[in-house]
Amino acid sequence: MILVNLDGVSVRELVLGFLNSYFARPAEAPVYAYDPYEVTDEQLSLYEGRYSSQEWVSASIAKSEGKLFLEVDGLSFPLIPVQKDSFIFQKRDSIPWIEFFRDEDGQIARMSYGLRQLTRESTKSPD
């Protein structure tokens, strides 16, 4: 267990540094390895939208110039596809993972981000 009594300190990076040291890896080694994964422009469009959690966390996924961007807390991060429905991005010294989940019809329904589940807001227009 690692406890921190300071504001703005990322416990994730402390844990990663400790684990890397324990396993004799460089302190800055990434948590996981990944290979490039191709996603078509049409497939990228499927992820676009606004997502929110019951804890008042919200994020948007937008496409620009053939890439997806996570927009959260007034910042924008380019997403890197690593497998179907999974992306990573660089945030300071960490590499968070985002996972998208589909409903029974195969449509993107929610995403996991920052240990939270964010539900996709309806994209249908009222009748």
N, CA, C and O atoms as CSV, one atom per row, in Angstrom:
chain,resi,resn,atom,element,x,y,z
A,1,MET,N,N,0.839,-1.151,0.000
A,1,MET,CA,C,0.000,0.000,0.000
A,1,MET,C,C,0.898,1.232,0.000
A,1,MET,O,O,1.895,1.305,0.718
A,2,ILE,N,N,0.514,2.183,-0.821
A,2,ILE,CA,C,1.245,3.442,-0.872
A,2,ILE,C,C,0.266,4.560,-0.549
A,2,ILE,O,O,-0.785,4.673,-1.181
A,3,LEU,N,N,0.605,5.375,0.420
A,3,LEU,CA,C,-0.216,6.515,0.808
A,3,LEU,C,C,0.562,7.790,0.544
A,3,LEU,O,O,1.775,7.845,0.748
A,4,VAL,N,N,-0.146,8.815,0.088
A,4,VAL,CA,C,0.475,10.099,-0.190
A,4,VAL,C,C,-0.346,11.184,0.486
A,4,VAL,O,O,-1.571,11.206,0.367
A,5,ASN,N,N,0.317,12.074,1.188
A,5,ASN,CA,C,-0.363,13.159,1.872
A,5,ASN,C,C,0.011,14.503,1.249
A,5,ASN,O,O,0.271,15.479,1.952
A,6,LEU,N,N,0.034,14.532,-0.081
A,6,LEU,CA,C,0.353,15.750,-0.816
A,6,LEU,C,C,-0.627,15.901,-1.962
A,6,LEU,O,O,-0.988,14.914,-2.604
A,7,ASP,N,N,-1.059,17.111,-2.225
A,7,ASP,CA,C,-1.951,17.378,-3.339
A,7,ASP,C,C,-1.155,17.399,-4.643
A,7,ASP,O,O,-0.055,17.948,-4.696
A,8,GLY,N,N,-1.713,16.802,-5.686
A,8,GLY,CA,C,-1.085,16.854,-6.995
A,8,GLY,C,C,-0.025,15.800,-7.250
A,8,GLY,O,O,0.618,15.824,-8.299
A,9,VAL,N,N,0.177,14.874,-6.321
A,9,VAL,CA,C,1.164,13.809,-6.507
A,9,VAL,C,C,0.439,12.595,-7.083
A,9,VAL,O,O,-0.589,12.169,-6.556
A,10,SER,N,N,0.977,12.047,-8.156
A,10,SER,CA,C,0.351,10.899,-8.791
A,10,SER,C,C,0.839,9.607,-8.148
A,10,SER,O,O,1.996,9.216,-8.303
A,11,VAL,N,N,-0.046,8.965,-7.438
A,11,VAL,CA,C,0.290,7.697,-6.797
A,11,VAL,C,C,0.596,6.640,-7.853
A,11,VAL,O,O,1.435,5.765,-7.639
A,12,ARG,N,N,-0.086,6.724,-8.991
A,12,ARG,CA,C,0.138,5.759,-10.078
A,12,ARG,C,C,1.611,5.712,-10.475
A,12,ARG,O,O,2.179,4.631,-10.629
A,13,GLU,N,N,2.235,6.888,-10.642
A,13,GLU,CA,C,3.640,6.923,-11.034
A,13,GLU,C,C,4.544,6.387,-9.924
A,13,GLU,O,O,5.550,5.738,-10.209
A,14,LEU,N,N,4.201,6.648,-8.680
A,14,LEU,CA,C,4.984,6.105,-7.562
A,14,LEU,C,C,4.929,4.579,-7.550
A,14,LEU,O,O,5.949,3.911,-7.382
A,15,VAL,N,N,3.732,4.041,-7.730
A,15,VAL,CA,C,3.569,2.586,-7.752
A,15,VAL,C,C,4.331,1.993,-8.936
A,15,VAL,O,O,5.025,0.987,-8.793
A,16,LEU,N,N,4.200,2.620,-10.102
A,16,LEU,CA,C,4.900,2.128,-11.294
A,16,LEU,C,C,6.410,2.139,-11.068
A,16,LEU,O,O,7.090,1.160,-11.376
A,17,GLY,N,N,6.940,3.242,-10.531
A,17,GLY,CA,C,8.371,3.312,-10.255
A,17,GLY,C,C,8.821,2.240,-9.284
A,17,GLY,O,O,9.876,1.631,-9.467
A,18,PHE,N,N,8.018,2.004,-8.243
A,18,PHE,CA,C,8.358,0.953,-7.271
A,18,PHE,C,C,8.361,-0.424,-7.937
A,18,PHE,O,O,9.305,-1.195,-7.765
A,19,LEU,N,N,7.308,-0.734,-8.695
A,19,LEU,CA,C,7.228,-2.049,-9.346
A,19,LEU,C,C,8.352,-2.235,-10.359
A,19,LEU,O,O,8.947,-3.310,-10.440
A,20,ASN,N,N,8.639,-1.200,-11.124
A,20,ASN,CA,C,9.746,-1.307,-12.082
A,20,ASN,C,C,11.063,-1.557,-11.357
A,20,ASN,O,O,11.860,-2.385,-11.799
A,21,SER,N,N,11.302,-0.861,-10.261
A,21,SER,CA,C,12.532,-1.082,-9.480
A,21,SER,C,C,12.577,-2.501,-8.927
A,21,SER,O,O,13.613,-3.165,-8.978
A,22,TYR,N,N,11.451,-2.958,-8.402
A,22,TYR,CA,C,11.375,-4.298,-7.821
A,22,TYR,C,C,11.708,-5.368,-8.862
A,22,TYR,O,O,12.385,-6.351,-8.563
A,23,PHE,N,N,11.215,-5.158,-10.106
A,23,PHE,CA,C,11.448,-6.144,-11.159
A,23,PHE,C,C,12.667,-5.806,-12.016
A,23,PHE,O,O,12.824,-6.341,-13.114
A,24,ALA,N,N,13.530,-4.919,-11.517
A,24,ALA,CA,C,14.802,-4.557,-12.167
A,24,ALA,C,C,14.607,-3.994,-13.570
A,24,ALA,O,O,15.406,-4.263,-14.466
A,25,ARG,N,N,13.542,-3.210,-13.761
A,25,ARG,CA,C,13.303,-2.519,-15.023
A,25,ARG,C,C,13.615,-1.042,-14.821
A,25,ARG,O,O,13.624,-0.571,-13.683
A,26,PRO,N,N,13.869,-0.306,-15.886
A,26,PRO,CA,C,14.056,1.144,-15.747
A,26,PRO,C,C,12.822,1.770,-15.095
A,26,PRO,O,O,11.696,1.344,-15.352
A,27,ALA,N,N,13.033,2.763,-14.268
A,27,ALA,CA,C,11.923,3.378,-13.522
A,27,ALA,C,C,10.840,3.911,-14.443
A,27,ALA,O,O,9.664,3.885,-14.083
A,28,GLU,N,N,11.208,4.397,-15.628
A,28,GLU,CA,C,10.228,4.986,-16.534
A,28,GLU,C,C,9.626,3.979,-17.520
A,28,GLU,O,O,8.891,4.384,-18.420
A,29,ALA,N,N,9.911,2.688,-17.379
A,29,ALA,CA,C,9.367,1.669,-18.282
A,29,ALA,C,C,7.838,1.701,-18.232
A,29,ALA,O,O,7.263,1.830,-17.151
A,30,PRO,N,N,7.167,1.586,-19.397
A,30,PRO,CA,C,5.700,1.613,-19.407
A,30,PRO,C,C,5.105,0.406,-18.689
A,30,PRO,O,O,5.742,-0.639,-18.551
A,31,VAL,N,N,3.869,0.580,-18.239
A,31,VAL,CA,C,3.173,-0.484,-17.520
A,31,VAL,C,C,2.946,-1.689,-18.422
A,31,VAL,O,O,3.052,-2.831,-17.975
A,32,TYR,N,N,2.637,-1.441,-19.682
A,32,TYR,CA,C,2.331,-2.519,-20.608
A,32,TYR,C,C,2.910,-2.205,-21.977
A,32,TYR,O,O,3.062,-1.043,-22.355
A,33,ALA,N,N,3.221,-3.236,-22.693
A,33,ALA,CA,C,3.712,-3.088,-24.060
A,33,ALA,C,C,2.525,-3.209,-25.007
A,33,ALA,O,O,1.531,-3.862,-24.687
A,34,TYR,N,N,2.631,-2.582,-26.168
A,34,TYR,CA,C,1.559,-2.665,-27.148
A,34,TYR,C,C,2.154,-2.545,-28.544
A,34,TYR,O,O,3.196,-1.922,-28.744
A,35,ASP,N,N,1.481,-3.143,-29.483
A,35,ASP,CA,C,1.865,-3.045,-30.883
A,35,ASP,C,C,0.932,-2.060,-31.574
A,35,ASP,O,O,-0.197,-1.864,-31.123
A,36,PRO,N,N,1.381,-1.441,-32.656
A,36,PRO,CA,C,0.492,-0.537,-33.396
A,36,PRO,C,C,-0.765,-1.288,-33.847
A,36,PRO,O,O,-0.698,-2.456,-34.230
A,37,TYR,N,N,-1.897,-0.610,-33.797
A,37,TYR,CA,C,-3.170,-1.206,-34.184
A,37,TYR,C,C,-3.864,-0.234,-35.128
A,37,TYR,O,O,-4.042,0.936,-34.789
A,38,GLU,N,N,-4.250,-0.695,-36.287
A,38,GLU,CA,C,-4.872,0.152,-37.296
A,38,GLU,C,C,-6.380,0.245,-37.087
A,38,GLU,O,O,-7.052,-0.762,-36.862
A,39,VAL,N,N,-6.897,1.458,-37.164
A,39,VAL,CA,C,-8.334,1.707,-37.097
A,39,VAL,C,C,-8.674,2.638,-38.249
A,39,VAL,O,O,-8.027,3.670,-38.428
A,40,THR,N,N,-9.687,2.278,-39.031
A,40,THR,CA,C,-10.073,3.109,-40.172
A,40,THR,C,C,-10.739,4.393,-39.696
A,40,THR,O,O,-11.219,4.481,-38.565
A,41,ASP,N,N,-10.758,5.381,-40.576
A,41,ASP,CA,C,-11.398,6.656,-40.270
A,41,ASP,C,C,-12.877,6.454,-39.934
A,41,ASP,O,O,-13.409,7.098,-39.030
A,42,GLU,N,N,-13.527,5.562,-40.662
A,42,GLU,CA,C,-14.943,5.263,-40.401
A,42,GLU,C,C,-15.127,4.640,-39.016
A,42,GLU,O,O,-16.068,4.981,-38.299
A,43,GLN,N,N,-14.230,3.731,-38.642
A,43,GLN,CA,C,-14.315,3.114,-37.312
A,43,GLN,C,C,-14.079,4.144,-36.209
A,43,GLN,O,O,-14.728,4.088,-35.165
A,44,LEU,N,N,-13.156,5.083,-36.429
A,44,LEU,CA,C,-12.894,6.124,-35.431
A,44,LEU,C,C,-14.153,6.930,-35.129
A,44,LEU,O,O,-14.390,7.312,-33.983
A,45,SER,N,N,-14.953,7.187,-36.153
A,45,SER,CA,C,-16.180,7.975,-35.975
A,45,SER,C,C,-17.152,7.322,-34.995
A,45,SER,O,O,-17.940,8.014,-34.350
A,46,LEU,N,N,-17.102,6.008,-34.880
A,46,LEU,CA,C,-18.024,5.295,-33.992
A,46,LEU,C,C,-17.823,5.651,-32.520
A,46,LEU,O,O,-18.750,5.510,-31.722
A,47,TYR,N,N,-16.629,6.110,-32.150
A,47,TYR,CA,C,-16.318,6.408,-30.752
A,47,TYR,C,C,-16.657,7.836,-30.355
A,47,TYR,O,O,-16.715,8.152,-29.167
A,48,GLU,N,N,-16.882,8.700,-31.339
A,48,GLU,CA,C,-17.121,10.108,-31.043
A,48,GLU,C,C,-18.370,10.298,-30.193
A,48,GLU,O,O,-19.370,9.602,-30.371
A,49,GLY,N,N,-18.299,11.240,-29.274
A,49,GLY,CA,C,-19.453,11.562,-28.453
A,49,GLY,C,C,-19.049,12.057,-27.079
A,49,GLY,O,O,-17.868,12.170,-26.752
A,50,ARG,N,N,-20.061,12.344,-26.294
A,50,ARG,CA,C,-19.857,12.813,-24.923
A,50,ARG,C,C,-20.194,11.667,-23.984
A,50,ARG,O,O,-21.184,10.961,-24.175
A,51,TYR,N,N,-19.359,11.492,-22.967
A,51,TYR,CA,C,-19.507,10.416,-21.992
A,51,TYR,C,C,-19.513,11.030,-20.591
A,51,TYR,O,O,-18.798,11.999,-20.338
A,52,SER,N,N,-20.310,10.477,-19.686
A,52,SER,CA,C,-20.330,11.000,-18.322
A,52,SER,C,C,-20.584,9.872,-17.334
A,52,SER,O,O,-21.152,8.834,-17.672
A,53,SER,N,N,-20.141,10.113,-16.092
A,53,SER,CA,C,-20.337,9.132,-15.025
A,53,SER,C,C,-21.319,9.689,-14.011
A,53,SER,O,O,-21.689,10.861,-14.068
A,54,GLN,N,N,-21.734,8.849,-13.092
A,54,GLN,CA,C,-22.628,9.281,-12.024
A,54,GLN,C,C,-21.893,10.116,-10.987
A,54,GLN,O,O,-22.527,10.714,-10.117
A,55,GLU,N,N,-20.562,10.169,-11.066
A,55,GLU,CA,C,-19.755,10.964,-10.131
A,55,GLU,C,C,-19.407,12.316,-10.734
A,55,GLU,O,O,-18.438,12.936,-10.296
A,56,TRP,N,N,-20.151,12.797,-11.715
A,56,TRP,CA,C,-19.958,14.100,-12.333
A,56,TRP,C,C,-18.680,14.214,-13.144
A,56,TRP,O,O,-18.219,15.324,-13.411
A,57,VAL,N,N,-18.100,13.095,-13.538
A,57,VAL,CA,C,-16.950,13.118,-14.438
A,57,VAL,C,C,-17.499,13.069,-15.859
A,57,VAL,O,O,-18.377,12.262,-16.165
A,58,SER,N,N,-16.984,13.927,-16.715
A,58,SER,CA,C,-17.416,13.876,-18.108
A,58,SER,C,C,-16.206,14.042,-19.030
A,58,SER,O,O,-15.193,14.640,-18.665
A,59,ALA,N,N,-16.349,13.500,-20.215
A,59,ALA,CA,C,-15.288,13.551,-21.214
A,59,ALA,C,C,-15.935,13.493,-22.589
A,59,ALA,O,O,-17.050,13.000,-22.753
A,60,SER,N,N,-15.214,14.005,-23.559
A,60,SER,CA,C,-15.675,13.930,-24.940
A,60,SER,C,C,-14.612,13.250,-25.779
A,60,SER,O,O,-13.414,13.379,-25.525
A,61,ILE,N,N,-15.073,12.530,-26.775
A,61,ILE,CA,C,-14.181,11.924,-27.757
A,61,ILE,C,C,-14.508,12.597,-29.088
A,61,ILE,O,O,-15.649,12.560,-29.549
A,62,ALA,N,N,-13.510,13.202,-29.692
A,62,ALA,CA,C,-13.686,13.902,-30.963
A,62,ALA,C,C,-12.637,13.433,-31.959
A,62,ALA,O,O,-11.532,13.039,-31.585
A,63,LYS,N,N,-13.004,13.483,-33.231
A,63,LYS,CA,C,-12.084,13.081,-34.293
A,63,LYS,C,C,-11.607,14.315,-35.032
A,63,LYS,O,O,-12.395,15.202,-35.360
A,64,SER,N,N,-10.316,14.361,-35.289
A,64,SER,CA,C,-9.735,15.460,-36.054
A,64,SER,C,C,-8.525,14.935,-36.813
A,64,SER,O,O,-7.655,14.278,-36.241
A,65,GLU,N,N,-8.480,15.228,-38.095
A,65,GLU,CA,C,-7.357,14.842,-38.949
A,65,GLU,C,C,-7.002,13.360,-38.843
A,65,GLU,O,O,-5.827,12.997,-38.792
A,66,GLY,N,N,-8.028,12.509,-38.809
A,66,GLY,CA,C,-7.814,11.071,-38.806
A,66,GLY,C,C,-7.392,10.480,-37.474
A,66,GLY,O,O,-6.953,9.332,-37.419
A,67,LYS,N,N,-7.519,11.252,-36.393
A,67,LYS,CA,C,-7.166,10.753,-35.060
A,67,LYS,C,C,-8.280,11.062,-34.089
A,67,LYS,O,O,-9.052,12.001,-34.282
A,68,LEU,N,N,-8.355,10.252,-33.028
A,68,LEU,CA,C,-9.294,10.533,-31.946
A,68,LEU,C,C,-8.590,11.322,-30.860
A,68,LEU,O,O,-7.394,11.157,-30.622
A,69,PHE,N,N,-9.359,12.188,-30.204
A,69,PHE,CA,C,-8.849,12.975,-29.087
A,69,PHE,C,C,-9.790,12.846,-27.909
A,69,PHE,O,O,-11.010,12.928,-28.058
A,70,LEU,N,N,-9.212,12.643,-26.738
A,70,LEU,CA,C,-9.956,12.678,-25.489
A,70,LEU,C,C,-9.919,14.114,-24.996
A,70,LEU,O,O,-8.840,14.689,-24.848
A,71,GLU,N,N,-11.068,14.695,-24.742
A,71,GLU,CA,C,-11.157,16.045,-24.208
A,71,GLU,C,C,-11.755,15.948,-22.809
A,71,GLU,O,O,-12.914,15.575,-22.630
A,72,VAL,N,N,-10.925,16.296,-21.819
A,72,VAL,CA,C,-11.350,16.193,-20.427
A,72,VAL,C,C,-10.654,17.284,-19.613
A,72,VAL,O,O,-9.480,17.582,-19.836
A,73,ASP,N,N,-11.382,17.871,-18.677
A,73,ASP,CA,C,-10.827,18.913,-17.800
A,73,ASP,C,C,-10.166,20.045,-18.575
A,73,ASP,O,O,-9.149,20.582,-18.137
A,74,GLY,N,N,-10.731,20.412,-19.720
A,74,GLY,CA,C,-10.197,21.510,-20.510
A,74,GLY,C,C,-8.942,21.177,-21.301
A,74,GLY,O,O,-8.345,22.063,-21.912
A,75,LEU,N,N,-8.535,19.914,-21.299
A,75,LEU,CA,C,-7.343,19.476,-22.026
A,75,LEU,C,C,-7.726,18.485,-23.115
A,75,LEU,O,O,-8.772,17.841,-23.039
A,76,SER,N,N,-6.878,18.367,-24.120
A,76,SER,CA,C,-7.111,17.432,-25.217
A,76,SER,C,C,-5.900,16.524,-25.363
A,76,SER,O,O,-4.761,16.990,-25.392
A,77,PHE,N,N,-6.156,15.218,-25.454
A,77,PHE,CA,C,-5.086,14.233,-25.568
A,77,PHE,C,C,-5.336,13.353,-26.788
A,77,PHE,O,O,-6.428,12.801,-26.923
A,78,PRO,N,N,-4.344,13.205,-27.694
A,78,PRO,CA,C,-4.522,12.287,-28.818
A,78,PRO,C,C,-4.512,10.839,-28.332
A,78,PRO,O,O,-3.665,10.437,-27.534
A,79,LEU,N,N,-5.471,10.073,-28.830
A,79,LEU,CA,C,-5.577,8.661,-28.452
A,79,LEU,C,C,-4.828,7.789,-29.448
A,79,LEU,O,O,-4.847,8.043,-30.652
A,80,ILE,N,N,-4.174,6.765,-28.933
A,80,ILE,CA,C,-3.432,5.803,-29.749
A,80,ILE,C,C,-4.154,4.464,-29.670
A,80,ILE,O,O,-4.262,3.894,-28.584
A,81,PRO,N,N,-4.650,3.948,-30.793
A,81,PRO,CA,C,-5.326,2.644,-30.743
A,81,PRO,C,C,-4.325,1.522,-30.473
A,81,PRO,O,O,-3.252,1.479,-31.075
A,82,VAL,N,N,-4.686,0.610,-29.558
A,82,VAL,CA,C,-3.790,-0.499,-29.225
A,82,VAL,C,C,-4.440,-1.865,-29.449
A,82,VAL,O,O,-3.744,-2.874,-29.556
A,83,GLN,N,N,-5.754,-1.895,-29.518
A,83,GLN,CA,C,-6.505,-3.095,-29.888
A,83,GLN,C,C,-7.946,-2.667,-30.109
A,83,GLN,O,O,-8.281,-1.501,-29.897
A,84,LYS,N,N,-8.801,-3.587,-30.532
A,84,LYS,CA,C,-10.183,-3.215,-30.797
A,84,LYS,C,C,-10.796,-2.618,-29.531
A,84,LYS,O,O,-10.766,-3.230,-28.464
A,85,ASP,N,N,-11.347,-1.420,-29.667
A,85,ASP,CA,C,-12.033,-0.708,-28.584
A,85,ASP,C,C,-11.119,-0.296,-27.432
A,85,ASP,O,O,-11.613,0.034,-26.354
A,86,SER,N,N,-9.813,-0.305,-27.630
A,86,SER,CA,C,-8.868,0.088,-26.583
A,86,SER,C,C,-7.868,1.106,-27.111
A,86,SER,O,O,-7.328,0.965,-28.209
A,87,PHE,N,N,-7.635,2.137,-26.301
A,87,PHE,CA,C,-6.735,3.221,-26.663
A,87,PHE,C,C,-5.903,3.605,-25.452
A,87,PHE,O,O,-6.285,3.345,-24.311
A,88,ILE,N,N,-4.760,4.228,-25.715
A,88,ILE,CA,C,-3.947,4.799,-24.650
A,88,ILE,C,C,-3.648,6.237,-25.017
A,88,ILE,O,O,-3.856,6.652,-26.157
A,89,PHE,N,N,-3.155,7.005,-24.040
A,89,PHE,CA,C,-2.698,8.359,-24.322
A,89,PHE,C,C,-1.645,8.753,-23.296
A,89,PHE,O,O,-1.569,8.186,-22.206
A,90,GLN,N,N,-0.847,9.724,-23.666
A,90,GLN,CA,C,0.213,10.218,-22.788
A,90,GLN,C,C,-0.337,11.356,-21.947
A,90,GLN,O,O,-0.827,12.346,-22.490
A,91,LYS,N,N,-0.263,11.230,-20.644
A,91,LYS,CA,C,-0.685,12.283,-19.714
A,91,LYS,C,C,0.445,12.485,-18.722
A,91,LYS,O,O,0.624,11.691,-17.798
A,92,ARG,N,N,1.203,13.548,-18.918
A,92,ARG,CA,C,2.434,13.786,-18.154
A,92,ARG,C,C,3.321,12.560,-18.281
A,92,ARG,O,O,3.703,12.187,-19.391
A,93,ASP,N,N,3.655,11.930,-17.165
A,93,ASP,CA,C,4.550,10.767,-17.204
A,93,ASP,C,C,3.820,9.439,-17.210
A,93,ASP,O,O,4.456,8.389,-17.117
A,94,SER,N,N,2.507,9.458,-17.315
A,94,SER,CA,C,1.767,8.196,-17.297
A,94,SER,C,C,1.112,7.930,-18.647
A,94,SER,O,O,0.985,8.825,-19.483
A,95,ILE,N,N,0.706,6.695,-18.837
A,95,ILE,CA,C,0.036,6.281,-20.065
A,95,ILE,C,C,-1.279,5.594,-19.672
A,95,ILE,O,O,-1.325,4.372,-19.531
A,96,PRO,N,N,-2.341,6.381,-19.496
A,96,PRO,CA,C,-3.644,5.788,-19.140
A,96,PRO,C,C,-4.241,4.985,-20.292
A,96,PRO,O,O,-3.975,5.243,-21.466
A,97,TRP,N,N,-5.045,4.017,-19.919
A,97,TRP,CA,C,-5.722,3.118,-20.860
A,97,TRP,C,C,-7.201,3.461,-20.851
A,97,TRP,O,O,-7.790,3.665,-19.790
A,98,ILE,N,N,-7.800,3.525,-22.032
A,98,ILE,CA,C,-9.237,3.749,-22.176
A,98,ILE,C,C,-9.824,2.552,-22.910
A,98,ILE,O,O,-9.306,2.126,-23.942
A,99,GLU,N,N,-10.894,2.024,-22.371
A,99,GLU,CA,C,-11.569,0.878,-22.974
A,99,GLU,C,C,-13.004,1.284,-23.291
A,99,GLU,O,O,-13.680,1.882,-22.454
A,100,PHE,N,N,-13.470,0.962,-24.497
A,100,PHE,CA,C,-14.854,1.215,-24.882
A,100,PHE,C,C,-15.624,-0.099,-24.837
A,100,PHE,O,O,-15.079,-1.160,-25.144
A,101,PHE,N,N,-16.885,-0.020,-24.455
A,101,PHE,CA,C,-17.730,-1.202,-24.345
A,101,PHE,C,C,-18.971,-1.017,-25.205
A,101,PHE,O,O,-19.520,0.080,-25.314
A,102,ARG,N,N,-19.395,-2.108,-25.807
A,102,ARG,CA,C,-20.530,-2.071,-26.730
A,102,ARG,C,C,-21.779,-2.694,-26.100
A,102,ARG,O,O,-21.698,-3.553,-25.222
A,103,ASP,N,N,-22.937,-2.230,-26.582
A,103,ASP,CA,C,-24.197,-2.806,-26.122
A,103,ASP,C,C,-24.514,-4.056,-26.945
A,103,ASP,O,O,-23.705,-4.482,-27.769
A,104,GLU,N,N,-25.685,-4.637,-26.722
A,104,GLU,CA,C,-26.055,-5.883,-27.411
A,104,GLU,C,C,-26.214,-5.693,-28.918
A,104,GLU,O,O,-26.174,-6.669,-29.667
A,105,ASP,N,N,-26.394,-4.448,-29.373
A,105,ASP,CA,C,-26.486,-4.163,-30.803
A,105,ASP,C,C,-25.136,-3.832,-31.431
A,105,ASP,O,O,-25.059,-3.546,-32.626
A,106,GLY,N,N,-24.071,-3.870,-30.628
A,106,GLY,CA,C,-22.735,-3.590,-31.138
A,106,GLY,C,C,-22.372,-2.119,-31.177
A,106,GLY,O,O,-21.330,-1.752,-31.720
A,107,GLN,N,N,-23.220,-1.269,-30.608
A,107,GLN,CA,C,-22.955,0.167,-30.579
A,107,GLN,C,C,-22.143,0.526,-29.333
A,107,GLN,O,O,-22.307,-0.092,-28.282
A,108,ILE,N,N,-21.264,1.528,-29.456
A,108,ILE,CA,C,-20.482,1.980,-28.308
A,108,ILE,C,C,-21.446,2.560,-27.277
A,108,ILE,O,O,-22.200,3.485,-27.580
A,109,ALA,N,N,-21.423,2.018,-26.060
A,109,ALA,CA,C,-22.353,2.435,-25.019
A,109,ALA,C,C,-21.672,3.140,-23.847
A,109,ALA,O,O,-22.283,3.983,-23.191
A,110,ARG,N,N,-20.407,2.800,-23.580
A,110,ARG,CA,C,-19.719,3.401,-22.437
A,110,ARG,C,C,-18.220,3.231,-22.611
A,110,ARG,O,O,-17.748,2.506,-23.488
A,111,MET,N,N,-17.493,3.918,-21.752
A,111,MET,CA,C,-16.043,3.806,-21.761
A,111,MET,C,C,-15.536,3.785,-20.331
A,111,MET,O,O,-16.167,4.338,-19.430
A,112,SER,N,N,-14.399,3.146,-20.127
A,112,SER,CA,C,-13.752,3.209,-18.818
A,112,SER,C,C,-12.595,4.189,-18.933
A,112,SER,O,O,-11.818,4.157,-19.888
A,113,TYR,N,N,-12.502,5.059,-17.935
A,113,TYR,CA,C,-11.445,6.061,-17.903
A,113,TYR,C,C,-11.231,6.468,-16.446
A,113,TYR,O,O,-12.186,6.781,-15.737
A,114,GLY,N,N,-10.004,6.460,-16.017
A,114,GLY,CA,C,-9.696,6.892,-14.659
A,114,GLY,C,C,-10.413,6.100,-13.589
A,114,GLY,O,O,-10.886,6.676,-12.609
A,115,LEU,N,N,-10.505,4.797,-13.755
A,115,LEU,CA,C,-11.176,3.894,-12.813
A,115,LEU,C,C,-12.669,4.164,-12.698
A,115,LEU,O,O,-13.295,3.775,-11.712
A,116,ARG,N,N,-13.243,4.822,-13.693
A,116,ARG,CA,C,-14.676,5.097,-13.699
A,116,ARG,C,C,-15.289,4.598,-15.006
A,116,ARG,O,O,-14.608,4.473,-16.023
A,117,GLN,N,N,-16.571,4.322,-14.953
A,117,GLN,CA,C,-17.338,3.963,-16.132
A,117,GLN,C,C,-18.136,5.193,-16.557
A,117,GLN,O,O,-18.931,5.726,-15.782
A,118,LEU,N,N,-17.921,5.633,-17.781
A,118,LEU,CA,C,-18.627,6.791,-18.316
A,118,LEU,C,C,-19.582,6.316,-19.398
A,118,LEU,O,O,-19.175,5.675,-20.366
A,119,THR,N,N,-20.847,6.635,-19.224
A,119,THR,CA,C,-21.892,6.226,-20.173
A,119,THR,C,C,-21.979,7.235,-21.309
A,119,THR,O,O,-21.897,8.445,-21.100
A,120,ARG,N,N,-22.144,6.717,-22.482
A,120,ARG,CA,C,-22.264,7.593,-23.652
A,120,ARG,C,C,-23.622,8.257,-23.618
A,120,ARG,O,O,-24.643,7.594,-23.436
A,121,GLU,N,N,-23.632,9.576,-23.794
A,121,GLU,CA,C,-24.879,10.315,-23.839
A,121,GLU,C,C,-25.547,10.056,-25.179
A,121,GLU,O,O,-24.869,9.831,-26.182
A,122,SER,N,N,-26.847,10.086,-25.199
A,122,SER,CA,C,-27.613,9.789,-26.394
A,122,SER,C,C,-27.203,10.690,-27.543
A,122,SER,O,O,-27.039,11.900,-27.386
A,123,THR,N,N,-27.043,10.067,-28.705
A,123,THR,CA,C,-26.696,10.839,-29.904
A,123,THR,C,C,-27.897,10.956,-30.833
A,123,THR,O,O,-27.802,11.560,-31.901
A,124,LYS,N,N,-29.032,10.375,-30.427
A,124,LYS,CA,C,-30.228,10.420,-31.263
A,124,LYS,C,C,-30.922,11.772,-31.099
A,124,LYS,O,O,-30.979,12.324,-30.000
A,125,SER,N,N,-31.444,12.293,-32.202
A,125,SER,CA,C,-32.204,13.535,-32.121
A,125,SER,C,C,-33.641,13.232,-31.743
A,125,SER,O,O,-34.160,12.177,-32.107
A,126,PRO,N,N,-34.305,14.141,-31.011
A,126,PRO,CA,C,-35.698,13.892,-30.617
A,126,PRO,C,C,-36.606,13.833,-31.835
A,126,PRO,O,O,-36.374,14.527,-32.824
A,127,ASP,N,N,-37.639,13.004,-31.760
A,127,ASP,CA,C,-38.603,12.849,-32.883
A,127,ASP,C,C,-39.583,13.998,-32.911
A,127,ASP,O,O,-40.459,14.042,-33.774
